[in-house]
Amino acid sequence: GQQLNQSPQSMFIQEGEDVSMNCTSSSIFNTWLWYKQDPGEGPVLLIALYKAGELTSNGRLTAQFGITRKDSFLNISASIPSDVGIYFCAGCSARLLNFGNEKLTFGTGTRLTIIP
Amino acid sequence: DVKVTQSSRYLVKRTGEKVFLECVQDMDHENMFWYRQDPGLGLRLIYFSYDVKMKEKGDIPEGYSVSREKKERFSLILESASTNQTSMYLCASSSPRDSSYEQYFGPGTRLTVT
């Protein structure tokens, strides 16, 4: 099955630094989602994007839906210790009311570590 | 508050054993999913279900089966556990009525097969 290429695989940064990660696909998606997984927990949704070119913010997080619909980007500004975790992108090719096709394809993940 | 629970956080089984992983959601969601998570590979879909008694294979169904007898419960079955099935297993649920396509995840079960 298809997987999304997510990079970088891991990041080691200092507190206060900005973070950028991206996700690319060989297929077009109609929705991009970004999840965060805290250690020992399941992933939790951070941001959802529904339109090519869309730029959406959630606090210090900003995500963009690529114009080609084959990529997405996530930026975290001024990182803090609680940003530590694994970030996953996910794409969905379903269209509204196209019931039965709401599967997500997940990226390989970016592990963020903050160096004291 | 939405809730997806998984029967065990940690499980240790022997090769050849039959293993049941249980997932329950309290959101009246139609869709339920089983993923496995491995370092560097992200989340890979094993099986999913759109309704009671309905199931469809995901990307890596070999060695697994599922059961959905009630809307709120989705079980993953390893018929004969093998060491290469040592992994983190995540259950999720969603609703087709939710246009965000968000899936809600349980905390995961870390399975070790020895």
Boltz contact constraints between the chains, C-beta under 6 A:
constraints:
  - contact:
      token1: [A, 1]
      token2: [B, 59]
      max_distance: 6.0
  - contact:
      token1: [A, 31]
      token2: [B, 101]
      max_distance: 6.0
  - contact:
      token1: [A, 41]
      token2: [B, 107]
      max_distance: 6.0
  - contact:
      token1: [A, 42]
      token2: [B, 90]
      max_distance: 6.0
  - contact:
      token1: [A, 42]
      token2: [B, 105]
      max_distance: 6.0
  - contact:
      token1: [A, 42]
      token2: [B, 106]
      max_distance: 6.0
  - contact:
      token1: [A, 42]
      token2: [B, 107]
      max_distance: 6.0
  - contact:
      token1: [A, 42]
      token2: [B, 108]
      max_distance: 6.0
  - contact:
      token1: [A, 43]
      token2: [B, 105]
      max_distance: 6.0
  - contact:
      token1: [A, 45]
      token2: [B, 102]
      max_distance: 6.0
  - contact:
      token1: [A, 48]
      token2: [B, 100]
      max_distance: 6.0
  - contact:
      token1: [A, 92]
      token2: [B, 101]
      max_distance: 6.0
  - contact:
      token1: [A, 96]
      token2: [B, 99]
      max_distance: 6.0
  - contact:
      token1: [A, 99]
      token2: [B, 96]
      max_distance: 6.0
  - contact:
      token1: [A, 100]
      token2: [B, 50]
      max_distance: 6.0
  - contact:
      token1: [A, 102]
      token2: [B, 96]
      max_distance: 6.0
  - contact:
      token1: [A, 102]
      token2: [B, 101]
      max_distance: 6.0
  - contact:
      token1: [A, 106]
      token2: [B, 42]
      max_distance: 6.0
  - contact:
      token1: [A, 106]
      token2: [B, 43]
      max_distance: 6.0
  - contact:
      token1: [A, 107]
      token2: [B, 42]
      max_distance: 6.0
  - contact:
      token1: [A, 108]
      token2: [B, 42]
      max_distance: 6.0
  - contact:
      token1: [A, 109]
      token2: [B, 42]
      max_distance: 6.0
